[in-house]
Amino acid sequence: MKRILFQGDSITDAGRCLLNVEWYVGQSYATMISGRLGMDQPGEYEFVNRGIGGNRIVDLYARMKKDLLNIKPDILSILIGVNDVWHEIHENPNGVDAEKYGLVYDLLIQEVREKLPETKIILMEPFVLKGCETEEHWEYFQTEVPKRAQKVKEICEKYGLTFVPLQEKFHEAEKLAPADYWLRDGVHPTPMGNELLAREWMKAFQTI
């Protein structure tokens, strides 16, 4: 049985931490992917979610031994980056600038490749839309999130990893329905937004 590990922040967590039992993968795109693969290929995959709300790349790196390396996934999926931007506009700014984000992310991938050389890696592009939590600082969000997205793309190109483009997909979706139909606050997906993520992930997964 192959083990798929989903890593990231609240977009991946999506209530997983509230129950905090091994079999529960939350209510995110990870749930939809698990259901789809589990139904189509019974018994072939084990699904593990270790997303934690509020995480930035530095938080993920800090816990990578316990929540990544020790799990020894056959397939690793990571979606992280919006908090590295969002946390900078808090009362006590604690964001991670684009250069540091890229350096830490690169270091994380280096260590995974060194310790788990057979693990296949899927990196998902950070994304954002204008919503109730992003509108006030929209110029900042629409400038800074793409910088992190570019770093993810560069890391994929450097290491030959699978990249899942998402920002343009959400812009295309906005032509069909308003932003909050897909991302309820500009960041966190609705069920429809999670379905978009799951579909794009599955497209990438079929190529690895």
Backbone as JSON, one array per atom type, in Angstrom:
{
  "sequence": "MKRILFQGDSITDAGRCLLNVEWYVGQSYATMISGRLGMDQPGEYEFVNRGIGGNRIVDLYARMKKDLLNIKPDILSILIGVNDVWHEIHENPNGVDAEKYGLVYDLLIQEVREKLPETKIILMEPFVLKGCETEEHWEYFQTEVPKRAQKVKEICEKYGLTFVPLQEKFHEAEKLAPADYWLRDGVHPTPMGNELLAREWMKAFQTI",
  "N": [[0.84, -1.2, 0.0], [0.62, 2.16, -0.92], [1.64, 5.21, 0.56], [0.21, 8.35, 0.86], [1.02, 11.59, 1.66], [-0.34, 14.57, 2.78], [0.6, 17.86, 3.13], [0.71, 21.09, 4.73], [-1.02, 24.17, 5.38], [-3.88, 25.73, 6.92], [-5.6, 25.41, 4.76], [-5.16, 22.87, 3.87], [-5.37, 21.46, 6.26], [-8.11, 21.97, 7.31], [-9.97, 21.36, 9.44], [-8.95, 18.96, 10.27], [-7.2, 18.86, 12.45], [-8.92, 19.23, 14.59], [-10.23, 16.86, 15.23], [-8.13, 15.03, 15.22], [-7.22, 12.31, 14.8], [-5.7, 9.39, 13.43], [-6.88, 8.37, 11.06], [-8.47, 10.38, 10.03], [-8.85, 12.83, 7.59], [-9.68, 15.44, 7.46], [-11.63, 18.13, 5.95], [-10.99, 18.94, 3.35], [-9.51, 19.49, 0.06], [-7.86, 17.3, 0.2], [-9.46, 15.37, 1.36], [-11.31, 14.91, -0.67], [-9.66, 13.93, -2.69], [-8.72, 11.63, -1.43], [-11.09, 10.17, -1.17], [-11.74, 9.77, -3.86], [-9.51, 8.39, -5.02], [-9.41, 6.27, -3.24], [-11.84, 5.01, -3.72], [-11.69, 4.36, -6.44], [-9.41, 2.8, -6.56], [-9.32, 0.57, -4.53], [-7.73, -0.12, -1.42], [-5.17, 0.4, -2.32], [-3.91, 2.72, -1.55], [-2.83, 4.62, 1.27], [-3.92, 7.33, 3.19], [-2.69, 10.3, 4.55], [-2.96, 13.17, 6.49], [-1.27, 16.03, 7.44], [-1.51, 18.74, 7.62], [-1.47, 21.94, 9.17], [-3.27, 24.54, 10.56], [-2.47, 27.97, 10.05], [0.22, 27.64, 9.59], [3.43, 28.57, 8.3], [6.09, 28.43, 5.86], [8.38, 28.13, 7.4], [7.42, 27.0, 9.72], [6.51, 24.54, 8.85], [8.92, 23.45, 8.05], [10.19, 23.28, 10.53], [8.85, 21.21, 11.8], [9.28, 19.02, 10.23], [10.64, 16.56, 10.59], [9.11, 15.01, 12.42], [6.53, 15.14, 11.27], [6.8, 14.5, 8.63], [9.3, 13.26, 7.57], [9.44, 11.06, 9.35], [7.1, 9.77, 8.73], [7.46, 8.74, 6.25], [6.46, 8.93, 3.45], [5.22, 7.64, 0.31], [4.34, 9.28, -1.62], [4.48, 12.73, -1.55], [2.67, 15.6, -0.9], [2.55, 19.08, -1.03], [1.17, 22.15, 0.02], [1.65, 25.37, 0.61], [2.16, 28.75, 1.73], [0.53, 31.09, 1.61], [0.18, 32.07, 4.21], [2.69, 32.98, 4.81], [2.7, 35.38, 3.6], [0.29, 36.6, 4.55], [0.6, 36.73, 7.38], [2.29, 38.82, 7.73], [0.87, 41.14, 7.83], [-0.32, 41.24, 10.26], [-0.96, 42.38, 13.66], [1.39, 42.05, 15.11], [3.79, 41.68, 13.05], [4.7, 38.75, 11.3], [5.48, 37.47, 9.02], [7.02, 35.67, 6.24], [9.54, 36.58, 4.16], [9.81, 36.62, 0.54], [12.28, 35.69, -0.46], [13.46, 34.33, 1.72], [11.46, 32.46, 2.12], [11.72, 30.96, -0.25], [14.32, 29.94, 0.11], [14.1, 28.37, 2.47], [12.12, 26.56, 1.73], [13.41, 25.28, -0.39], [15.51, 24.1, 1.03], [14.07, 22.33, 2.62], [13.07, 20.59, 0.64], [15.5, 19.6, -0.36], [16.35, 18.08, 1.85], [14.33, 16.17, 2.06], [14.7, 14.84, -0.36], [17.21, 13.79, 0.09], [16.86, 12.15, 2.41], [14.63, 10.62, 1.82], [14.76, 9.32, -0.86], [13.19, 7.93, -2.73], [10.7, 8.96, -2.63], [8.0, 10.49, -4.26], [7.25, 13.79, -5.27], [4.84, 16.34, -5.03], [4.17, 19.66, -5.63], [2.08, 22.27, -4.77], [0.74, 25.25, -6.12], [0.73, 28.32, -4.35], [-2.12, 30.49, -3.78], [-4.5, 33.2, -4.2], [-7.44, 35.18, -3.86], [-9.45, 38.16, -4.28], [-11.12, 38.94, -1.38], [-13.12, 38.94, 1.66], [-11.16, 38.84, 3.64], [-8.88, 39.65, 2.38], [-9.22, 41.89, 0.84], [-8.77, 44.5, 1.92], [-6.01, 44.74, 1.96], [-5.31, 44.27, -0.66], [-3.57, 44.96, -2.81], [-1.09, 44.35, -1.76], [-1.35, 41.55, -1.28], [-1.8, 40.57, -3.92], [0.58, 41.15, -5.08], [2.57, 39.91, -3.52], [1.88, 37.13, -3.03], [2.13, 35.87, -5.63], [4.93, 35.99, -5.83], [5.81, 34.04, -4.02], [4.64, 31.88, -5.25], [6.12, 31.76, -7.6], [8.59, 31.0, -6.6], [8.0, 28.39, -5.77], [7.5, 27.18, -8.23], [10.03, 27.43, -9.4], [11.53, 25.77, -7.72], [10.38, 23.31, -8.3], [11.18, 23.06, -10.97], [13.94, 22.99, -10.63], [14.41, 20.59, -9.2], [13.04, 18.71, -10.63], [10.35, 18.18, -9.98], [6.79, 17.61, -9.54], [4.56, 20.09, -10.47], [1.7, 21.9, -9.49], [-0.29, 24.08, -10.99], [-2.34, 26.75, -9.88], [-3.3, 29.39, -9.4], [-4.09, 30.7, -11.81], [-6.14, 29.01, -12.53], [-8.07, 29.56, -10.6], [-8.62, 32.2, -11.3], [-9.78, 31.78, -13.77], [-12.02, 30.39, -12.92], [-13.38, 32.42, -11.63], [-14.69, 33.68, -13.68], [-16.91, 32.25, -13.99], [-18.3, 32.21, -11.6], [-18.62, 34.28, -8.62], [-15.72, 35.35, -6.65], [-15.96, 34.59, -3.92], [-17.46, 32.32, -4.1], [-15.72, 30.34, -4.61], [-13.44, 30.72, -2.96], [-13.99, 31.34, 0.26], [-13.21, 33.53, 1.8], [-11.28, 34.73, 0.36], [-9.05, 33.27, 0.7], [-9.48, 30.69, 1.97], [-10.79, 27.67, 0.76], [-14.1, 26.98, -0.45], [-16.45, 24.18, -0.61], [-16.65, 23.91, -3.41], [-14.35, 25.21, -4.26], [-12.45, 23.5, -3.13], [-12.96, 21.25, -4.64], [-12.03, 22.14, -7.11], [-9.29, 22.31, -6.5], [-8.77, 19.6, -5.96], [-9.3, 18.41, -8.45], [-7.31, 19.57, -10.08], [-5.05, 18.64, -8.77], [-5.32, 15.87, -9.15], [-4.97, 15.71, -11.91], [-2.25, 16.33, -12.09], [-1.19, 14.29, -10.54], [-1.64, 12.03, -12.08], [0.41, 12.12, -13.84], [2.75, 11.38, -12.64]],
  "CA": [[0.0, 0.0, 0.0], [1.39, 3.4, -1.0], [1.19, 6.23, 1.5], [0.19, 9.72, 0.36], [1.02, 12.56, 2.75], [-0.71, 15.94, 2.44], [1.19, 18.8, 4.07], [0.42, 22.48, 4.47], [-1.6, 25.02, 6.41], [-5.31, 25.49, 7.18], [-6.27, 24.99, 3.52], [-5.02, 21.42, 3.87], [-5.89, 21.01, 7.56], [-9.56, 22.0, 7.13], [-10.65, 20.66, 10.53], [-8.27, 17.7, 10.59], [-6.62, 18.95, 13.79], [-9.96, 19.23, 15.6], [-10.48, 15.47, 15.62], [-6.77, 14.56, 15.53], [-7.03, 10.86, 14.79], [-4.89, 9.03, 12.27], [-7.61, 8.09, 9.82], [-9.28, 11.53, 9.59], [-8.07, 13.73, 6.74], [-10.28, 16.76, 7.41], [-12.69, 18.41, 4.97], [-10.35, 19.73, 2.3], [-9.22, 18.79, -1.19], [-7.26, 16.01, 0.56], [-10.58, 14.45, 1.58], [-11.88, 14.56, -1.98], [-8.68, 13.08, -3.37], [-8.72, 10.35, -0.73], [-12.31, 9.47, -1.54], [-11.7, 9.4, -5.28], [-8.51, 7.33, -5.22], [-9.79, 5.11, -2.44], [-12.96, 4.34, -4.38], [-11.27, 3.82, -7.74], [-8.34, 1.8, -6.4], [-9.44, 0.15, -3.12], [-6.62, -0.79, -0.77], [-3.85, 0.69, -2.91], [-3.32, 3.91, -0.96], [-3.12, 5.11, 2.63], [-3.94, 8.8, 3.12], [-2.31, 10.94, 5.8], [-2.99, 14.63, 6.43], [-0.57, 16.69, 8.54], [-1.64, 20.19, 7.51], [-1.77, 22.64, 10.43], [-3.68, 25.91, 10.33], [-1.57, 29.04, 10.45], [1.63, 27.35, 9.29], [4.24, 29.17, 7.24], [7.11, 27.46, 5.43], [9.33, 27.88, 8.49], [6.76, 26.1, 10.67], [6.53, 23.22, 8.24], [10.31, 22.96, 8.12], [10.52, 22.97, 11.93], [8.23, 19.95, 12.22], [9.34, 18.06, 9.12], [11.07, 15.23, 11.0], [7.98, 14.31, 13.03], [5.33, 15.13, 10.45], [7.1, 14.22, 7.23], [10.32, 12.23, 7.4], [9.09, 9.85, 10.11], [5.93, 9.15, 8.09], [8.01, 8.03, 5.08], [5.43, 8.81, 2.4], [5.6, 7.3, -1.06], [4.0, 10.49, -2.37], [4.37, 13.89, -0.68], [2.01, 16.76, -1.51], [2.68, 20.27, -0.17], [0.57, 23.43, -0.35], [1.95, 26.33, 1.68], [2.7, 30.0, 1.22], [-0.28, 32.29, 1.8], [0.42, 32.62, 5.55], [3.97, 33.69, 4.77], [2.3, 36.74, 3.22], [-0.8, 37.08, 5.42], [1.05, 37.01, 8.74], [3.07, 40.06, 7.76], [-0.01, 42.29, 8.08], [-0.88, 41.12, 11.6], [-0.54, 43.43, 14.59], [2.81, 41.77, 15.3], [4.12, 41.04, 11.78], [5.49, 37.52, 11.43], [5.52, 36.83, 7.71], [8.31, 35.19, 5.74], [9.7, 37.23, 2.86], [9.86, 35.69, -0.59], [13.6, 35.07, -0.58], [13.61, 33.35, 2.79], [10.49, 31.4, 1.8], [12.33, 30.11, -1.26], [15.48, 29.25, 0.67], [13.67, 27.34, 3.42], [11.41, 25.55, 0.95], [14.45, 24.55, -1.12], [16.22, 23.28, 2.01], [13.16, 21.24, 2.97], [13.06, 19.61, -0.47], [16.81, 18.95, -0.36], [16.41, 17.07, 2.92], [13.43, 15.07, 1.68], [15.35, 14.07, -1.44], [18.34, 13.07, 0.68], [16.43, 11.14, 3.37], [13.59, 9.78, 1.22], [15.03, 9.49, -2.29], [12.18, 7.3, -3.58], [9.42, 9.67, -2.49], [7.6, 11.4, -5.33], [6.84, 15.04, -4.63], [3.92, 17.23, -5.74], [4.1, 20.96, -4.98], [0.92, 23.02, -5.24], [0.98, 26.69, -6.18], [-0.07, 29.19, -3.47], [-3.08, 31.27, -4.55], [-5.3, 34.14, -3.42], [-8.41, 36.0, -4.58], [-9.94, 39.28, -3.49], [-12.22, 38.51, -0.53], [-13.31, 39.73, 2.88], [-9.94, 38.86, 4.44], [-7.74, 40.1, 1.58], [-9.53, 43.1, 0.08], [-8.17, 45.71, 2.5], [-4.58, 44.78, 1.6], [-5.29, 43.5, -1.89], [-2.36, 45.23, -3.6], [-0.01, 43.58, -1.13], [-1.57, 40.13, -1.54], [-1.65, 40.2, -5.33], [1.99, 41.3, -5.42], [3.44, 39.01, -2.76], [1.59, 35.7, -3.2], [2.79, 35.37, -6.83], [6.37, 35.82, -5.6], [5.98, 32.71, -3.42], [4.27, 30.92, -6.29], [7.26, 31.65, -8.51], [9.61, 30.2, -5.9], [7.58, 26.99, -5.82], [7.71, 26.74, -9.61], [11.47, 27.3, -9.61], [11.98, 24.57, -7.0], [9.95, 22.16, -9.11], [12.05, 22.97, -12.15], [15.29, 22.64, -10.17], [14.49, 19.2, -8.74], [12.23, 17.84, -11.46], [9.17, 17.8, -9.22], [5.49, 17.88, -10.16], [4.01, 21.39, -10.09], [0.26, 22.04, -9.73], [-0.66, 25.5, -11.12], [-3.67, 26.97, -9.32], [-3.78, 30.78, -9.42], [-4.81, 30.97, -13.05], [-7.37, 28.21, -12.5], [-9.06, 30.31, -9.82], [-9.04, 33.35, -12.1], [-10.71, 31.25, -14.77], [-13.25, 30.04, -12.21], [-14.08, 33.67, -11.32], [-15.51, 34.03, -14.83], [-18.13, 31.44, -13.89], [-18.97, 32.56, -10.34], [-17.8, 35.23, -7.85], [-14.56, 34.82, -5.92], [-16.32, 33.93, -2.67], [-18.03, 31.01, -4.41], [-14.58, 29.41, -4.66], [-12.65, 30.95, -1.75], [-15.0, 32.05, 1.04], [-12.68, 34.78, 2.33], [-10.14, 35.09, -0.47], [-7.96, 32.33, 0.99], [-9.92, 29.33, 2.3], [-11.73, 27.17, -0.25], [-15.42, 26.4, -0.23], [-16.46, 22.85, -1.22], [-16.38, 24.02, -4.84], [-12.93, 25.51, -4.39], [-11.71, 22.27, -2.85], [-13.1, 20.38, -5.81], [-11.09, 22.64, -8.11], [-7.95, 21.87, -6.08], [-8.68, 18.15, -6.11], [-9.22, 18.08, -9.87], [-5.99, 19.94, -10.61], [-4.1, 17.71, -8.16], [-5.45, 14.58, -9.81], [-4.34, 15.83, -13.23], [-0.81, 16.25, -11.88], [-0.9, 12.96, -9.98], [-1.67, 11.05, -13.16], [1.63, 12.24, -14.65], [3.96, 10.98, -11.9]],
  "C": [[0.88, 1.25, 0.0], [0.77, 4.46, -0.1], [1.31, 7.61, 0.87], [0.07, 10.67, 1.55], [0.68, 13.94, 2.21], [-0.17, 16.86, 3.53], [0.82, 20.23, 3.71], [-0.15, 23.2, 5.66], [-3.08, 24.72, 6.57], [-6.07, 25.05, 5.94], [-6.23, 23.47, 3.42], [-5.61, 20.82, 5.14], [-7.41, 20.87, 7.52], [-10.3, 21.17, 8.18], [-9.99, 19.36, 10.95], [-7.75, 17.72, 12.02], [-7.68, 18.89, 14.9], [-10.26, 17.83, 16.12], [-9.18, 14.77, 16.0], [-6.68, 13.05, 15.75], [-6.41, 10.48, 13.45], [-5.69, 8.92, 10.98], [-8.33, 9.3, 9.24], [-8.42, 12.51, 8.8], [-8.73, 15.1, 6.57], [-11.36, 16.89, 6.36], [-12.16, 19.28, 3.84], [-10.27, 18.95, 1.0], [-8.6, 17.43, -0.92], [-8.33, 14.95, 0.78], [-11.14, 13.98, 0.25], [-10.95, 13.65, -2.77], [-8.68, 11.69, -2.76], [-9.94, 9.52, -1.13], [-12.25, 8.95, -2.96], [-10.73, 8.24, -5.52], [-8.89, 6.07, -4.46], [-10.93, 4.32, -3.05], [-12.51, 3.66, -5.67], [-10.24, 2.7, -7.62], [-8.31, 1.33, -4.94], [-8.2, -0.56, -2.6], [-5.24, -0.46, -1.3], [-3.15, 1.86, -2.24], [-3.76, 4.1, 0.49], [-2.99, 6.62, 2.59], [-3.68, 9.4, 4.49], [-2.31, 12.45, 5.59], [-2.27, 15.18, 7.66], [-0.55, 18.2, 8.37], [-2.0, 20.77, 8.86], [-2.09, 24.1, 10.13], [-2.68, 26.93, 10.85], [-0.11, 28.82, 10.08], [2.18, 28.18, 8.14], [5.29, 28.13, 6.85], [8.08, 27.14, 6.56], [8.74, 26.95, 9.55], [6.76, 24.67, 10.12], [7.93, 22.62, 8.3], [10.66, 22.52, 9.55], [9.96, 21.63, 12.37], [8.39, 18.83, 11.18], [9.81, 16.67, 9.55], [9.89, 14.4, 11.52], [6.83, 14.1, 12.04], [5.57, 14.88, 8.97], [8.08, 13.06, 7.11], [9.96, 10.94, 8.13], [7.92, 9.09, 9.49], [6.35, 8.34, 6.86], [6.96, 7.84, 3.98], [6.03, 8.33, 1.07], [5.37, 8.5, -1.97], [3.78, 11.62, -1.36], [3.74, 15.04, -1.45], [2.09, 17.92, -0.54], [1.97, 21.45, -0.8], [0.78, 24.39, 0.8], [2.46, 27.62, 1.07], [1.86, 31.23, 1.53], [-0.07, 32.89, 3.19], [1.75, 33.36, 5.64], [3.76, 35.15, 4.36], [1.34, 37.33, 4.24], [-0.31, 37.49, 6.8], [1.88, 38.29, 8.85], [2.18, 41.27, 8.04], [-0.77, 42.15, 9.4], [-0.37, 42.26, 12.48], [0.95, 43.29, 14.93], [3.28, 40.99, 14.08], [5.06, 39.84, 11.95], [5.49, 36.74, 10.12], [6.92, 36.36, 7.37], [8.49, 35.77, 4.34], [9.99, 36.21, 1.77], [11.21, 34.98, -0.7], [13.81, 34.0, 0.48], [12.66, 32.17, 2.57], [11.11, 30.42, 0.8], [13.51, 29.3, -0.71], [15.07, 28.11, 1.6], [12.95, 26.21, 2.7], [12.42, 24.67, 0.2], [15.19, 23.61, -0.17], [15.36, 22.09, 2.43], [13.17, 20.15, 1.89], [14.39, 18.88, -0.56], [16.85, 17.81, 0.66], [15.49, 15.89, 2.62], [14.09, 14.21, 0.61], [16.52, 13.24, -0.9], [17.88, 11.9, 1.55], [15.42, 10.14, 2.77], [13.69, 9.86, -0.31], [13.98, 8.88, -3.21], [10.83, 8.01, -3.53], [9.18, 10.6, -3.67], [6.94, 12.63, -4.7], [5.97, 15.88, -5.57], [3.85, 18.54, -4.97], [2.97, 21.77, -5.61], [1.18, 24.52, -5.12], [0.12, 27.45, -5.17], [-0.96, 30.1, -4.32], [-3.83, 32.21, -3.61], [-6.29, 34.82, -4.37], [-8.83, 37.16, -3.68], [-11.17, 38.83, -2.71], [-12.26, 39.32, 0.75], [-12.06, 39.82, 3.75], [-8.73, 39.43, 3.68], [-7.96, 41.45, 0.91], [-8.83, 44.34, 0.6], [-6.71, 45.87, 2.1], [-4.36, 44.08, 0.26], [-4.03, 43.74, -2.72], [-1.17, 44.44, -3.07], [-0.15, 42.1, -1.45], [-1.28, 39.78, -3.0], [-0.24, 40.43, -5.85], [2.84, 40.21, -4.79], [3.14, 37.53, -2.94], [2.22, 35.16, -4.49], [4.3, 35.2, -6.7], [6.65, 34.46, -4.97], [5.66, 31.63, -4.45], [5.44, 30.7, -7.26], [8.37, 30.83, -7.88], [9.27, 28.72, -5.95], [7.84, 26.42, -7.22], [9.19, 26.52, -9.89], [12.03, 26.06, -8.91], [11.59, 23.32, -7.77], [10.84, 21.97, -10.32], [13.45, 22.51, -11.76], [15.42, 21.15, -9.86], [13.67, 18.22, -9.59], [10.99, 17.32, -10.76], [7.89, 18.14, -10.0], [4.89, 19.15, -9.59], [2.52, 21.44, -10.44], [-0.09, 23.53, -9.8], [-2.1, 25.71, -10.68], [-4.19, 28.39, -9.46], [-4.6, 31.07, -10.67], [-6.13, 30.19, -13.12], [-8.46, 28.92, -11.7], [-9.52, 31.56, -10.56], [-10.03, 32.92, -13.18], [-12.05, 30.93, -14.13], [-14.07, 31.29, -11.88], [-14.97, 34.14, -12.48], [-16.86, 33.31, -14.78], [-18.96, 31.79, -12.66], [-18.06, 33.49, -9.55], [-16.7, 34.55, -7.04], [-14.97, 34.06, -4.67], [-17.09, 32.63, -2.87], [-16.95, 29.94, -4.34], [-13.72, 29.49, -3.4], [-13.49, 31.85, -0.86], [-14.53, 33.39, 1.58], [-11.51, 35.31, 1.5], [-8.98, 34.14, -0.32], [-8.47, 30.89, 1.13], [-10.99, 28.83, 1.34], [-13.08, 26.74, 0.34], [-15.37, 24.95, -0.75], [-16.14, 22.88, -2.72], [-14.91, 24.35, -5.11], [-12.07, 24.3, -4.12], [-11.82, 21.28, -4.0], [-12.17, 20.82, -6.93], [-9.67, 22.17, -7.77], [-7.78, 20.38, -6.32], [-8.55, 17.76, -7.58], [-7.85, 18.4, -10.45], [-4.91, 19.02, -10.04], [-4.14, 16.37, -8.87], [-4.84, 14.6, -11.21], [-2.83, 15.66, -13.1], [-0.41, 14.86, -11.41], [-0.82, 11.9, -11.09], [-0.44, 11.1, -14.04], [2.87, 11.71, -13.93], [4.17, 9.47, -11.96]]
}
